[in-house]
Amino acid sequence: MGLTACLLASCDKFNKLLKSTNYELKLTKAKEYYDKEYYLKASQLYEECIPAFKGTPKAEEVYYYYSWSEYYLGDYLLSQYHFKNFTRQFSMSSKSEECYFMNAYCYYLTSANYKLDQTSTKNAIAEFQSFVDTYPESTRIDSCNKMIDKLSMKLELKDYEIVKQYYKISDWKATIVACKIFLKDYPASNYNEEIMYLMIDSYYTLAINSVESKKAERLDGAIENYLKMYDLYPKSSYISRAESIYNSCKKIKERL
């Protein structure tokens, strides 16, 4: 028998198995395919078995291997859903912790470049944190924390670039708001010296281009934030430029 004939015979045999109502046989063959890393066939058979074994002692096994089959096929969003659903349906299972972790890890794998939408990044952080809270003694805690840190850095970089973009297009009001949000969300960021300088400069530039009634308030914003910056980062590479703005603000205020 030629290769083509063998393939056709194999496909025909598998299709007959899919149509079969012998679910015990399907389950046995699904595990065989899974062990041989034929995950597409395993997934198809496990999917057929899910409703047949629902409510039975084998339901957990079926759904567990089905979830992993989808993961190995690279469908991380679908496998994320099934791993999470496994923890809901089989919360007392010995595999529940593993699936809870994999639910978060699948989100991690779908986290996009920082310039793109970060929904999966935020979902991954939330799910990893939920895992840490639920299983505080787990051996996976260190892995969770490392991935949370990596994902958080991605969000931080994205928000930093947002600040820089507002500043670049001279949208001073938006820059000030974005700076305040950034400093609140990332109090220990390495970007904070620059962010504080950009906020001071934005307050100053906004002030000198404002109507007289709004100048004093905006100059005060620059002055107050310079003083905060000096207290926090007296040796910053931005401090001399910030100090120059501070001195200009005081002079302008004296003339108001």
N, C-alpha and C positions, 0 to 999 in steps of 0.2 A: 504493500500500500504506500502511495506517494505521500509527501509531506502535506500537500493540499488536502488530500483525501483524509489524512489523519486529523488535520485541523477541523475539517467539516464534521467528521465523526465525533470529535471531542465536543464541538459546539452543540451538535445535535443531542448528545448525551446530557450536557449541562442544561440545555433548554427543557428537556424532558424532566430533569430533576426539579427545575424551577416550577414546572406545571404540576408536579406531583403533590399529592395530599399526604404523603408519608413524611410528616414533619420531624419525626425522630431521625429519619435518614438525612433529611435536610440539615438538621442540627449537627449530626456527626460529620457530614461532608463539609459544612461551613467551617468547623474547627480544623479539619484537614487542610482546607484551602488557606485558612488563616495561618496555620503553622508553617505552610510552604510559602507564605508571603504573597499569595494570590488574593490581594485584599479586595479587588473589585468583585470577584466571584463570592468571596466570603461575605462581603457587605450585602450583596443581593440576596443571598440565602438567609442571612440573619434578619434582614428586613422582612422577609417572608415569614420568619418564625416568630417575630415579636407578637403579633396578635394571637397566634396559635398557642403560645405558652404564657400569655398574660394571666396573672393570678396563680401561676404554678410555681413550684420551687426552682424551676429552671429559668424563670423570667429574668432574674438578675444576671445570670450568665449570658443569656442571649443579648440583652441590652448592653452589657459591659463590652463584649467583643464587637458588637455592632458599632459602638461609639469609637472604639480603637481602630476599627477598619476604616471608618470615615476619616479619622485623623491621619492614618498612614496613606490614604489616598490624596492627602493634601487639602482636603476641604475643611479648613480650620474653623470657619464660621459655623458650619453645620455640626462639626464635632464638638465645638464649644457648647452649642445648644444641647446636644445629647449628653455631654458630660455633666452639665449643670442639671439637666432633667433627671439623670441617674441619681444625683445626690438628693433630689426631692422624692423620687419614687422609692429609693432604697437607702434611706437615711441611716439605717442601723447596719448597713453592710460594712464589712471589713475593707471594702474597696471604695467607700464613700470619700475618705480623705484624699485618696489618689485622684479620684475624679473631680473633686472640688479644686484641687491644684491644677489639673489639666484644663478645667474650664477657664481659669485665669490665664494659664500659659497659652492657650489658643488665642485669646485676645492679644496677648503679648506678641505672638507671631504675626498678627494682622495689623499691628501698630505701624502706621505709615511714616514716611519721612516727615520731619518736623514742619516742613513748609506746607504739608497737606493737612487734610482734616484729621483731627486727633481724637475722634470719638472712641476708637478702639483703645487708644492709649489711656484715656480716662477710665474706660471700663476695666481695663487690665489692672490699673492701680487700685480701683475700688474692689475688684474681686480678690486680688492678692492680699489687700488689707483685711478683707472679710475672712479670708483663709487664716491669716495670722491670728485674728481675734477668735476664730472658732477652734483652731488647733494650735494653741500657744506652745505646746510641748513637741510639736512635729519636727522631724529631722529636716523638713523642707523650709523651715523658717528663714535660714540664712539665704537660701536661693530666692525666696520671695522678696526679702529686703533688698538684695542686690538688684533685682529686676525693677522693684519700685523706684530705687534710686536712679536707675538708668532711664526709666520712663519719665520720671519727674524732671530730669535734666533736659529731656526732649521738649517738655511743655515749657520749661523755663527759657530755653533757647528760642522757642516760637514767640513767647511773650516779649522777650528782649528784642527780637527782630520787629515786632509790631511797634514797640516804642521807637526804635530807630527809623522805621518807615514814616511814622507821623512827624518825627523831627525833620527828616529829609525833605518832606513836602511842605514844611513850614506851617503845619497845623498845630499851633502852639497850645491851644486849648486841649486838643485831643492828646497831645504829648504829655501835658501835665496830668491829665486823668489816668493815662496809661502808666505813667511813672508811679503814681500813688498806688495803683492796683498792684503793680509789680513789686514794689517795696513791701506791701502788705503780704503778698502771696509768697515772696521769696526773701525773708528777712536775713538769710545767711548767704545770699548769692554773691558770687565773685564779681557780678556786674553792677553791684549796688553803688559803688563809687561813681561810675560813669552815669548811672541812672539819676543819681542825685544832682550831678552836674547838669545833665540835660534838662532836668526839671527847673533848676535855678536859672539857666539860660533862657528857657521857654517863658518863665514868669517875667524875666527882665525884658525880653524882646516883645512879649505881649503888652507889657506895661508901656514901653516907649512908643508903641503904635496904637495906644488906646486913647479914648476921649479923656479929658481931664478928670471927670468924675470917677473913673475907674483906675487911674494910674496908681494912686497911693496904695490901694488894696493889693494890686498885683506886684508892686515894688516890695511891699511887706512880705508877700509870698516868697520872693527871691531872697530877701534878707533872712527870714526865719529858717528857710531851708539851708542857706549857707551856714548859719550858726549850728544847725543840726549836723551838717556834714563835717564842719570843723571839729565838733565834739567827737564824732565817730571816726573820722578819717583825717586827722591832722597832717599826716604825711602822704596823703594821696597825690598822685601825679596830676590830678585835676584841681587841686586846691588853690594853686596860684591863679588859674583862670577864674575860678569861682570867687576868689577874693577880689579880683579886679571888677567883677560884676557887682559884688557887694559894695565896694567903694563907690562905684558909679550910681548905684541905687540910693545910697545915702546922700550924695550930692544932689541928685534930682529931687529927692524928698525935701531937702532944705529949700529948694526954690519954689516948691508948690505952695 
